[in-house]
Amino acid sequence: MRRISRLTRAAVGVASLALAATACGGTSSEKDSVDSGTKGGKGLAIAYDIGGRGDQSFNDAAYAGLERAKKEFGYATADIEPTEGETDADKEQRLASLARQGHNPVIGVGFAYGPAMKAVAAKYPKTTFGIVDSVVEGKNVASLVFAEEQASYLAGVAAAKATKTKTVGFVGGVDVPLIHKFEAGFEQGVKETDPQVKVVSQYLTQTAEEGGFSSPDKGRAAAEGQIEKKADVVYHAAGLSGQGVIEAAAKAGVWAIGVDSDQYQQEALAKYKDRILTSATKDVGGSVYALAKSVKDGKPLTGTQTFDLKVDGVGLTETNPRFAAVPGLKDAVAKAKAGIIDGSIKVRTE
């Protein structure tokens, strides 16, 4: 993007409820990495997932976290775009290059960085690494994961309350376990709110390399197909492809539900905003900032750090004034959120 989305949750609060911080180890033979984000004036660096900066969603949220850290800590940051058709070796080289330059922490945005992260982290034990949406074992690795199914459940509640045709749609970018969490939570939220509502689902591609997260045209076509089947609310978990979903919904005069960031507030989607009912958010920016702050404070987070409804790591936006105008919607979402937090509602992940 060439624009920054504004996050609404404070990362410091999220970090305080994450797992206890653990200092990373190091060896005296490692010459090319540093153990503090202030040495050499270099700190946080992120390597983007498919779609890169400008997706108005996942990657842009990570960039917002980087910008916050850069402004607050006053150090040099770096952010690097993916390349088309890249291999794990390409990702490994990218992460290693950032570590050699002295950036700390180094974060891979997206589960695709898993194999590369495991290999590189072992080679640079004084550098703290982070990976978003995946769990990688390593003494100097923080796995930043989210309860996407919880936010998606709330999106399902909203869809069930807003639909008039009793048909709603789900568009997943790629047919992988992570996106299955979004679909599972959404469908459960719909059905437990109104069992009469039908959910029509479609995945754009089987692999990320086929463009499932980076092809607005694919998203547009999928949404149009669901709208033809009478869906009047369409929820996407498709990254950049979701722009096409939102465009199709707006042009058809039905509701779209955004993902990851508050898409109602994004300038690139401004002409469609009136039809963006809400967005199921995950505070990727907050998690990125939290890891950067932990390194800056000399107490790097490591291990699995889970961001859920209880710590405002995920949520559902209410910024569109029309959200409150849908009968019963606001109260239903509030009740569902309370139920998930107190454990009376158990949300499926598949």
Disulfide bonds with the S-S distance in Angstrom:
none
